[in-house]
């Protein structure tokens, strides 16, 4: 255990000292991410409300939808095929008449596809039993559209490649007060959700639990979302718990072309990555900031029990990292590569362990900049 040495590392104001199996104890105030959730707004009904009760009626309403249609699902519906929203619609809503209304697939098809240029609000729905088969996105697929999902549950969805429940391509999604559980991307990234190619997410007060990715990002994966094209993605007041990735980023993976994700007041608990980054991983010029958050009981088979960064800018500010384990290096955090940078301000590492090097933090392969200020 302990801290590994690297050239040009600045360590200032760190409490404690000495050796031992674990780093010194330090208490850091971190807000409870979910103690006071803020109610989300509801789509305003319009004169164009359409009430649906059966598969045939909801299919007709969706395929014939016009801008500002408000489709209200009155009861649970077993879908027989994918619902396709046409291109270029504005202000369309698909809502449960009460919380928990279920749209269920039979495990043979995707549930909803949103076409280019369409704006869709989803509210008070459970989307389950969707399957992208050998493609991406089991429950919801966005191709160039914009979606707001409020008070929705995405459960037991599956995709053969990426985005077990949700796949976002050249599009934007806002998710509020929702739940992603038991979704799987069988061979690819993003067990619950995958954002690819100039896409952006705002994820607020949402739980990701027991999702699985065959590659990276057991909960969510972000890739090729260039900052010159889209604003950074935001993850705030969320919980990532018991997610699993075969390769990297048990809770979340960020990679490629300066894809940027800002995380705040979020908890990462009991996530696992088979290789690196039990909670969070970054690679290929990613930019990740984590503030006022907690990482606890995460694990990685090789490096970075809670976080791993290679060719990545990784910043922690007021983060608590506890009880995290790596099979080889960086029980808390591992950083590698001559284009990586790490900055840890007011961050504590407690009871983190690695079998070889860096119980708390490990850095290697000529990391040029690593700053640790305050914390313990």
VOPAGU-2260 file (C-alpha; in pm, 1 decimal, decimal comma):
REM VOPAGU-2260
SITE   aa  ch    i         X         Y         Z
SITE  UNK   A    0       0,0       0,0       0,0
SITE  UNK   A    1      91,2     368,0       2,3
SITE  UNK   A    2     170,7     626,5    -260,1
SITE  UNK   A    3     393,3     556,9    -558,3
SITE  UNK   A    4     650,1     813,6    -667,6
SITE  UNK   A    5     659,5     988,9   -1005,0
SITE  UNK   A    6     864,5    1283,4   -1135,3
SITE  UNK   A    7     705,6    1628,8   -1118,6
SITE  UNK   A    8     441,3    1533,7    -863,3
SITE  UNK   A    9     325,1    1806,0    -628,7
SITE  UNK   A   10     183,8    1701,3    -291,6
SITE  UNK   A   11      75,9    1981,4     -57,4
SITE  UNK   A   12    -123,1    2000,9     262,4
SITE  UNK   A   13    -188,9    1625,1     292,6
SITE  UNK   A   14    -288,0    1513,1     639,4
SITE  UNK   A   15    -129,3    1215,0     812,1
SITE  UNK   A   16     182,9    1040,2     697,8
SITE  UNK   A   17     388,4     731,7     757,7
SITE  UNK   A   18     357,6     395,4     588,4
SITE  UNK   A   19     141,3      97,1     662,2
SITE  UNK   A   20    -108,4     -97,3     463,7
SITE  UNK   A   21    -359,0     183,7     441,2
SITE  UNK   A   22    -340,3     559,0     384,1
SITE  UNK   A   23    -418,3     788,2     679,2
SITE  UNK   A   24    -774,4     863,6     775,3
SITE  UNK   A   25    -928,0    1196,4     677,6
SITE  UNK   A   26   -1289,0    1307,7     697,4
SITE  UNK   A   27   -1414,9    1501,2     394,6
SITE  UNK   A   28   -1761,1    1652,7     383,4
SITE  UNK   A   29   -1958,5    1521,7      87,7
SITE  UNK   A   30   -2326,4    1610,0      35,3
SITE  UNK   A   31   -2573,5    1322,6      24,7
SITE  UNK   A   32   -2653,9    1306,4    -348,4
SITE  UNK   A   33   -3011,9    1185,0    -309,5
SITE  UNK   A   34   -3131,0    1323,3      23,7
SITE  UNK   A   35   -3357,7    1593,4    -121,2
SITE  UNK   A   36   -3455,2    1514,3    -479,7
SITE  UNK   A   37   -3606,0    1803,6    -670,8
SITE  UNK   A   38   -3939,8    1725,9    -836,7
SITE  UNK   A   39   -3924,8    1735,3   -1212,0
SITE  UNK   A   40   -4171,2    1913,2   -1429,5
SITE  UNK   A   41   -4436,4    1725,1   -1623,7
SITE  UNK   A   42   -4512,0    1768,5   -1990,3
SITE  UNK   A   43   -4809,2    2000,1   -2020,7
SITE  UNK   A   44   -5108,9    1828,7   -2177,4
SITE  UNK   A   45   -5232,2    1990,3   -2494,6
SITE  UNK   A   46   -5555,2    1978,8   -2690,7
SITE  UNK   A   47   -5392,7    1708,3   -2901,0
SITE  UNK   A   48   -5398,2    1445,5   -2622,7
SITE  UNK   A   49   -5438,5    1092,5   -2749,0
SITE  UNK   A   50   -5534,1     818,7   -2502,1
SITE  UNK   A   51   -5414,2     467,4   -2583,9
SITE  UNK   A   52   -5489,2     128,5   -2429,1
SITE  UNK   A   53   -5377,2    -136,3   -2677,8
SITE  UNK   A   54   -5078,1    -220,5   -2892,7
SITE  UNK   A   55   -5266,1    -138,4   -3212,9
SITE  UNK   A   56   -5382,0     200,4   -3086,9
SITE  UNK   A   57   -5044,7     311,3   -2948,8
SITE  UNK   A   58   -4877,9     202,4   -3273,0
SITE  UNK   A   59   -5118,0     408,9   -3481,2
SITE  UNK   A   60   -5071,4     709,9   -3251,4
SITE  UNK   A   61   -4691,4     694,8   -3267,2
SITE  UNK   A   62   -4655,2     626,7   -3638,4
SITE  UNK   A   63   -4907,0     901,6   -3720,1
SITE  UNK   A   64   -4781,9    1147,3   -3460,0
SITE  UNK   A   65   -4773,6    1519,6   -3528,4
SITE  UNK   A   66   -4583,0    1791,5   -3343,4
SITE  UNK   A   67   -4720,6    1866,2   -2993,9
SITE  UNK   A   68   -4913,3    1540,8   -2973,9
SITE  UNK   A   69   -4944,3    1419,0   -2616,4
SITE  UNK   A   70   -4989,8    1042,0   -2618,1
SITE  UNK   A   71   -5116,5     911,8   -2282,8
SITE  UNK   A   72   -5084,6     540,2   -2207,5
SITE  UNK   A   73   -5372,3     440,3   -1980,0
SITE  UNK   A   74   -5262,7      87,5   -1887,5
SITE  UNK   A   75   -4980,5    -162,7   -1931,5
SITE  UNK   A   76   -4929,6    -268,7   -2293,3
SITE  UNK   A   77   -4748,8    -570,9   -2434,5
SITE  UNK   A   78   -4590,6    -442,8   -2753,5
SITE  UNK   A   79   -4568,5    -662,5   -3062,7
SITE  UNK   A   80   -4302,9    -462,7   -3247,4
SITE  UNK   A   81   -4089,8    -146,0   -3234,6
SITE  UNK   A   82   -4257,4     195,0   -3204,1
SITE  UNK   A   83   -4107,9     431,7   -3465,1
SITE  UNK   A   84   -4148,7     807,2   -3410,6
SITE  UNK   A   85   -4132,9     992,4   -3746,1
SITE  UNK   A   86   -3867,0    1249,9   -3831,4
SITE  UNK   A   87   -3881,2    1620,2   -3756,8
SITE  UNK   A   88   -4146,8    1635,2   -3483,7
SITE  UNK   A   89   -4139,1    1894,8   -3204,8
SITE  UNK   A   90   -4294,5    1873,9   -2859,8
SITE  UNK   A   91   -4420,4    1515,5   -2875,8
SITE  UNK   A   92   -4486,0    1337,1   -2544,8
SITE  UNK   A   93   -4543,2     972,1   -2456,1
SITE  UNK   A   94   -4665,3     954,6   -2095,9
SITE  UNK   A   95   -4801,1     705,6   -1851,0
SITE  UNK   A   96   -5140,5     809,0   -1718,8
SITE  UNK   A   97   -4995,7     729,7   -1376,4
SITE  UNK   A   98   -4646,5     632,2   -1258,2
SITE  UNK   A   99   -4532,0     282,6   -1348,2
SITE  UNK   A  100   -4730,1     220,9   -1666,4
SITE  UNK   A  101   -4538,1     -52,5   -1851,4
SITE  UNK   A  102   -4452,0     -90,4   -2217,7
SITE  UNK   A  103   -4313,9    -441,8   -2247,3
SITE  UNK   A  104   -4140,9    -620,1   -2530,1
SITE  UNK   A  105   -4102,2    -993,3   -2565,9
SITE  UNK   A  106   -3723,5    -988,3   -2587,3
SITE  UNK   A  107   -3723,9    -996,8   -2968,2
SITE  UNK   A  108   -3715,3    -628,1   -3075,5
SITE  UNK   A  109   -3625,9    -273,6   -2972,9
SITE  UNK   A  110   -3907,3     -84,8   -2802,3
SITE  UNK   A  111   -3876,6     275,2   -2930,7
SITE  UNK   A  112   -3677,7     442,4   -3208,8
SITE  UNK   A  113   -3663,7     822,3   -3234,5
SITE  UNK   A  114   -3578,5     951,2   -3580,3
SITE  UNK   A  115   -3366,6    1248,6   -3678,4
SITE  UNK   A  116   -3482,9    1591,1   -3567,0
SITE  UNK   A  117   -3763,8    1466,3   -3342,6
SITE  UNK   A  118   -3813,1    1595,9   -2986,4
SITE  UNK   A  119   -3975,1    1342,1   -2753,8
SITE  UNK   A  120   -4063,8    1349,8   -2384,6
SITE  UNK   A  121   -4106,0    1019,5   -2200,3
SITE  UNK   A  122   -4269,7    1029,4   -1856,2
SITE  UNK   A  123   -4386,7     783,2   -1590,2
SITE  UNK   A  124   -4314,9     473,2   -1799,4
SITE  UNK   A  125   -4148,3     137,3   -1741,4
SITE  UNK   A  126   -3965,8      17,0   -2054,8
SITE  UNK   A  127   -3876,8    -349,8   -2025,8
SITE  UNK   A  128   -3807,3    -655,3   -2237,2
SITE  UNK   A  129   -3646,0    -470,8   -2528,8
SITE  UNK   A  130   -3374,9    -637,1   -2734,6
SITE  UNK   A  131   -3140,2    -478,8   -2988,1
SITE  UNK   A  132   -3036,5    -830,0   -3095,4
SITE  UNK   A  133   -2706,0    -788,6   -3283,8
SITE  UNK   A  134   -2742,4    -408,9   -3283,8
SITE  UNK   A  135   -2737,5    -127,6   -3025,1
SITE  UNK   A  136   -3006,6     -11,1   -2784,6
SITE  UNK   A  137   -3262,7    -252,3   -2643,7
SITE  UNK   A  138   -3530,9     -11,5   -2517,8
SITE  UNK   A  139   -3466,6     328,4   -2675,6
SITE  UNK   A  140   -3261,7     435,1   -2978,4
SITE  UNK   A  141   -3197,9     798,4   -3076,2
SITE  UNK   A  142   -3072,7     882,0   -3423,9
SITE  UNK   A  143   -3020,9    1258,0   -3422,9
SITE  UNK   A  144   -3319,3    1340,8   -3203,1
SITE  UNK   A  145   -3366,3    1488,9   -2856,5
SITE  UNK   A  146   -3528,1    1298,8   -2568,7
SITE  UNK   A  147   -3628,0    1394,3   -2215,5
SITE  UNK   A  148   -3696,2    1094,7   -1989,7
SITE  UNK   A  149   -3855,4    1173,0   -1653,5
SITE  UNK   A  150   -3953,0     926,6   -1381,9
SITE  UNK   A  151   -3893,2     630,5   -1610,7
SITE  UNK   A  152   -3761,7     281,5   -1539,3
SITE  UNK   A  153   -3549,3      92,4   -1791,3
SITE  UNK   A  154   -3516,8    -270,3   -1681,9
SITE  UNK   A  155   -3427,8    -609,1   -1829,4
SITE  UNK   A  156   -3332,7    -471,3   -2170,1
SITE  UNK   A  157   -3055,0    -616,0   -2383,6
SITE  UNK   A  158   -2846,1    -520,9   -2684,9
SITE  UNK   A  159   -2608,9    -742,9   -2877,8
SITE  UNK   A  160   -2349,9    -466,3   -2903,9
SITE  UNK   A  161   -2373,2    -130,4   -2718,3
SITE  UNK   A  162   -2626,9      48,8   -2502,0
SITE  UNK   A  163   -2820,3    -227,5   -2329,9
SITE  UNK   A  164   -3121,5      -3,8   -2266,0
SITE  UNK   A  165   -3046,3     325,6   -2446,7
SITE  UNK   A  166   -2829,8     407,4   -2749,3
SITE  UNK   A  167   -2770,6     773,1   -2840,2
SITE  UNK   A  168   -2610,7     862,0   -3174,7
SITE  UNK   A  169   -2561,2    1223,9   -3287,4
SITE  UNK   A  170   -2833,7    1312,7   -3038,6
SITE  UNK   A  171   -2905,2    1448,4   -2690,1
SITE  UNK   A  172   -3083,0    1302,5   -2391,2
SITE  UNK   A  173   -3184,5    1435,7   -2051,6
SITE  UNK   A  174   -3272,8    1178,5   -1786,0
SITE  UNK   A  175   -3427,2    1279,8   -1453,9
SITE  UNK   A  176   -3544,1    1083,3   -1149,8
SITE  UNK   A  177   -3520,1     752,8   -1331,6
SITE  UNK   A  178   -3393,1     398,7   -1277,4
SITE  UNK   A  179   -3176,8     172,8   -1495,4
SITE  UNK   A  180   -3154,6    -180,5   -1364,5
SITE  UNK   A  181   -3053,7    -520,4   -1499,5
SITE  UNK   A  182   -2977,7    -404,5   -1852,2
SITE  UNK   A  183   -2698,1    -558,6   -2059,1
SITE  UNK   A  184   -2479,8    -475,1   -2358,2
SITE  UNK   A  185   -2365,3    -824,7   -2442,2
SITE  UNK   A  186   -2043,1    -764,2   -2635,3
SITE  UNK   A  187   -1998,7    -386,6   -2632,7
SITE  UNK   A  188   -1993,3     -75,6   -2410,6
SITE  UNK   A  189   -2265,0      93,0   -2205,9
SITE  UNK   A  190   -2457,0    -169,2   -2011,0
SITE  UNK   A  191   -2745,6      71,0   -1949,3
SITE  UNK   A  192   -2670,3     362,8   -2183,2
SITE  UNK   A  193   -2419,0     445,8   -2455,5
SITE  UNK   A  194   -2360,0     791,9   -2602,0
SITE  UNK   A  195   -2163,8     787,5   -2924,9
SITE  UNK   A  196   -2042,2    1038,9   -3182,5
SITE  UNK   A  197   -2115,8    1397,9   -3083,3
SITE  UNK   A  198   -2391,0    1308,4   -2840,1
SITE  UNK   A  199   -2462,1    1461,1   -2501,7
SITE  UNK   A  200   -2637,6    1352,7   -2182,0
SITE  UNK   A  201   -2764,8    1534,4   -1876,9
SITE  UNK   A  202   -2837,5    1272,9   -1610,7
SITE  UNK   A  203   -2991,5    1393,3   -1284,3
SITE  UNK   A  204   -3109,4    1208,8    -971,2
SITE  UNK   A  205   -3098,0     872,7   -1145,4
SITE  UNK   A  206   -2990,4     526,6   -1027,4
SITE  UNK   A  207   -2791,4     274,1   -1229,5
SITE  UNK   A  208   -2784,3     -66,3   -1065,4
SITE  UNK   A  209   -2689,5    -418,9   -1170,8
SITE  UNK   A  210   -2622,1    -326,6   -1532,4
SITE  UNK   A  211   -2355,8    -511,5   -1729,3
SITE  UNK   A  212   -2134,2    -437,7   -2030,3
SITE  UNK   A  213   -1938,6    -694,3   -2228,1
SITE  UNK   A  214   -1672,6    -427,6   -2290,7
SITE  UNK   A  215   -1657,0     -93,9   -2103,0
SITE  UNK   A  216   -1895,3     123,0   -1900,2
SITE  UNK   A  217   -2113,3    -115,3   -1703,8
SITE  UNK   A  218   -2357,1     167,5   -1630,0
SITE  UNK   A  219   -2288,8     433,3   -1894,9
SITE  UNK   A  220   -2039,3     470,2   -2178,7
SITE  UNK   A  221   -1939,6     796,5   -2350,3
SITE  UNK   A  222   -1732,3     796,9   -2671,3
SITE  UNK   A  223   -1629,8    1032,5   -2952,5
SITE  UNK   A  224   -1833,0    1326,0   -2823,8
SITE  UNK   A  225   -1607,7    1610,8   -2936,3
SITE  UNK   A  226   -1621,9    1934,1   -2729,4
SITE  UNK   A  227   -1602,5    2135,5   -3051,2
SITE  UNK   A  228   -1938,9    1984,0   -3147,5
SITE  UNK   A  229   -2128,4    1930,4   -2820,0
SITE  UNK   A  230   -2119,7    2058,5   -2463,0
SITE  UNK   A  231   -1987,8    1829,9   -2188,0
SITE  UNK   A  232   -2217,4    1562,8   -2048,7
SITE  UNK   A  233   -2340,0    1611,8   -1691,1
SITE  UNK   A  234   -2398,8    1347,3   -1423,4
SITE  UNK   A  235   -2537,8    1491,7   -1100,6
SITE  UNK   A  236   -2700,1    1352,0    -783,8
SITE  UNK   A  237   -2686,8     996,0    -916,7
SITE  UNK   A  238   -2612,0     650,8    -777,2
SITE  UNK   A  239   -2406,2     383,9    -956,2
SITE  UNK   A  240   -2433,3      58,1    -764,9
SITE  UNK   A  241   -2336,9    -300,9    -848,4
SITE  UNK   A  242   -2262,6    -237,6   -1215,7
SITE  UNK   A  243   -2013,9    -456,1   -1399,5
SITE  UNK   A  244   -1789,2    -420,0   -1704,5
SITE  UNK   A  245   -1579,3    -697,6   -1852,0
SITE  UNK   A  246   -1298,9    -455,2   -1943,4
SITE  UNK   A  247   -1295,4     -99,4   -1802,9
SITE  UNK   A  248   -1522,1     136,2   -1609,5
SITE  UNK   A  249   -1754,4     -74,6   -1399,5
SITE  UNK   A  250   -1982,2     224,0   -1342,4
SITE  UNK   A  251   -1881,6     461,1   -1622,2
SITE  UNK   A  252   -1635,9     474,3   -1912,4
SITE  UNK   A  253   -1530,2     787,9   -2104,7
SITE  UNK   A  254   -1307,1     780,1   -2412,2
SITE  UNK   A  255   -1188,6     936,4   -2738,3
SITE  UNK   A  256   -1139,3    1283,8   -2884,9
SITE  UNK   A  257   -1162,5    1485,1   -2561,3
SITE  UNK   A  258   -1504,9    1350,2   -2471,0
SITE  UNK   A  259   -1583,2    1540,7   -2150,6
SITE  UNK   A  260   -1800,7    1436,1   -1856,5
SITE  UNK   A  261   -1859,1    1635,6   -1536,0
SITE  UNK   A  262   -1975,4    1430,2   -1235,6
SITE  UNK   A  263   -2097,3    1585,8    -910,7
SITE  UNK   A  264   -2267,8    1480,6    -584,1
SITE  UNK   A  265   -2280,9    1122,4    -707,2
SITE  UNK   A  266   -2211,6     791,1    -535,1
SITE  UNK   A  267   -2028,7     493,8    -688,0
SITE  UNK   A  268   -2071,8     183,2    -474,7
SITE  UNK   A  269   -1980,7    -183,2    -535,7
SITE  UNK   A  270   -1901,2    -149,4    -905,8
SITE  UNK   A  271   -1653,2    -385,3   -1072,5
SITE  UNK   A  272   -1435,0    -384,0   -1383,6
SITE  UNK   A  273   -1259,6    -699,2   -1499,6
SITE  UNK   A  274    -950,2    -501,5   -1597,1
SITE  UNK   A  275    -932,6    -133,6   -1494,9
SITE  UNK   A  276   -1140,2     137,4   -1327,5
SITE  UNK   A  277   -1388,0     -26,3   -1091,9
SITE  UNK   A  278   -1610,7     283,1   -1079,7
SITE  UNK   A  279   -1481,0     515,8   -1354,3
SITE  UNK   A  280   -1232,3     483,7   -1640,2
SITE  UNK   A  281   -1101,8     723,9   -1903,6
SITE  UNK   A  282    -885,1     677,3   -2212,2
SITE  UNK   A  283    -786,0     822,4   -2550,0
SITE  UNK   A  284    -789,7    1192,8   -2452,6
SITE  UNK   A  285   -1095,2    1183,4   -2227,2
SITE  UNK   A  286   -1164,2    1461,6   -1974,9
SITE  UNK   A  287   -1332,3    1362,5   -1646,8
SITE  UNK   A  288   -1407,2    1579,9   -1343,6
SITE  UNK   A  289   -1559,6    1443,6   -1023,7
SITE  UNK   A  290   -1665,9    1676,8    -741,3
SITE  UNK   A  291   -1840,0    1634,9    -403,6
SITE  UNK   A  292   -1882,4    1262,4    -458,1
SITE  UNK   A  293   -1825,4     925,9    -289,9
SITE  UNK   A  294   -1655,3     614,8    -427,7
SITE  UNK   A  295   -1673,8     312,6    -198,9
SITE  UNK   A  296   -1624,4     -63,5    -224,3
SITE  UNK   A  297   -1537,0     -60,7    -593,0
SITE  UNK   A  298   -1291,0    -308,9    -742,3
SITE  UNK   A  299   -1088,4    -375,4   -1057,3
SITE  UNK   A  300    -913,5    -692,5   -1164,2
SITE  UNK   A  301    -593,3    -513,1   -1262,2
SITE  UNK   A  302    -564,0    -139,3   -1185,7
SITE  UNK   A  303    -761,5     151,1   -1044,0
SITE  UNK   A  304    -999,0       6,5    -787,6
SITE  UNK   A  305   -1223,0     311,9    -812,2
SITE  UNK   A  306   -1077,5     508,2   -1105,7
SITE  UNK   A  307    -835,9     451,7   -1392,8
SITE  UNK   A  308    -701,6     704,4   -1642,3
SITE  UNK   A  309    -477,8     656,5   -1944,3
SITE  UNK   A  310    -421,2     945,5   -2185,4
SITE  UNK   A  311    -687,8    1123,4   -1978,9
SITE  UNK   A  312    -730,0    1437,2   -1770,6
SITE  UNK   A  313    -876,9    1324,7   -1436,4
SITE  UNK   A  314    -974,1    1576,8   -1166,6
SITE  UNK   A  315   -1117,0    1499,7    -821,8
SITE  UNK   A  316   -1235,5    1778,4    -589,5
SITE  UNK   A  317   -1378,1    1687,5    -246,7
SITE  UNK   A  318   -1412,8    1317,3    -324,0
SITE  UNK   A  319   -1405,7    1032,2     -73,3
SITE  UNK   A  320   -1248,5     707,5    -200,0
SITE  UNK   A  321   -1280,3     420,0      46,1
SITE  UNK   A  322   -1251,4      41,0      64,5
SITE  UNK   A  323   -1151,8       4,4    -300,8
SITE  UNK   A  324    -931,7    -275,2    -432,4
SITE  UNK   A  325    -719,0    -337,4    -742,5
SITE  UNK   A  326    -565,5    -669,2    -836,3
SITE  UNK   A  327    -229,6    -511,3    -919,3
SITE  UNK   A  328    -192,5    -132,2    -896,4
SITE  UNK   A  329    -373,6     172,4    -761,5
SITE  UNK   A  330    -621,6      44,6    -506,0
SITE  UNK   A  331    -795,0     381,7    -516,4
SITE  UNK   A  332    -681,8     542,7    -842,9
SITE  UNK   A  333    -437,1     446,5   -1119,2
SITE  UNK   A  334    -299,5     689,6   -1378,1
SITE  UNK   A  335     -73,1     600,0   -1667,9
SITE  UNK   A  336      67,9     749,1   -1986,7
SITE  UNK   A  337     268,4    1053,4   -2087,5
SITE  UNK   A  338     -41,5    1250,6   -2192,3
SITE  UNK   A  339    -234,8    1192,6   -1869,3
SITE  UNK   A  340    -287,1    1447,2   -1592,7
SITE  UNK   A  341    -426,1    1394,1   -1245,3
SITE  UNK   A  342    -538,0    1654,1    -993,1
SITE  UNK   A  343    -675,9    1560,5    -650,9
SITE  UNK   A  344    -796,1    1840,1    -424,2
SITE  UNK   A  345    -943,5    1779,2     -78,2
SITE  UNK   A  346    -973,1    1411,5    -162,3
SITE  UNK   A  347    -937,8    1130,1      91,9
SITE  UNK   A  348    -827,5     770,6      34,5
SITE  UNK   A  349    -917,9     530,0     314,1
SITE  UNK   A  350    -864,6     153,7     334,6
SITE  UNK   A  351    -775,3     116,1     -34,5
SITE  UNK   A  352    -547,8    -169,1    -134,2
SITE  UNK   A  353    -354,1    -309,7    -429,4
SITE  UNK   A  354    -155,7    -632,7    -439,1
SITE  UNK   A  355     155,0    -480,9    -601,9
SITE  UNK   A  356     190,0    -100,4    -606,0
SITE  UNK   A  357       0,9     205,2    -484,0
SITE  UNK   A  358    -256,5     114,4    -223,1
SITE  UNK   A  359    -410,4     461,1    -261,7
SITE  UNK   A  360    -270,0     602,9    -587,3
SITE  UNK   A  361     -41,2     454,7    -852,0
SITE  UNK   A  362     109,6     644,0   -1145,1
SITE  UNK   A  363     347,4     511,6   -1409,7
SITE  UNK   A  364     464,9     540,3   -1772,0
SITE  UNK   A  365     587,6     898,9   -1743,2
SITE  UNK   A  366     274,5    1070,1   -1617,7
SITE  UNK   A  367     380,3    1437,3   -1659,9
SITE  UNK   A  368     147,8    1601,4   -1408,8
SITE  UNK   A  369       1,9    1470,1   -1083,9
SITE  UNK   A  370    -108,4    1713,3    -813,4
SITE  UNK   A  371    -241,4    1616,3    -471,2
SITE  UNK   A  372    -356,5    1904,5    -251,7
SITE  UNK   A  373    -527,6    1866,5      83,7
SITE  UNK   A  374    -720,0    1555,8     180,1
SITE  UNK   A  375    -544,9    1240,0     295,7
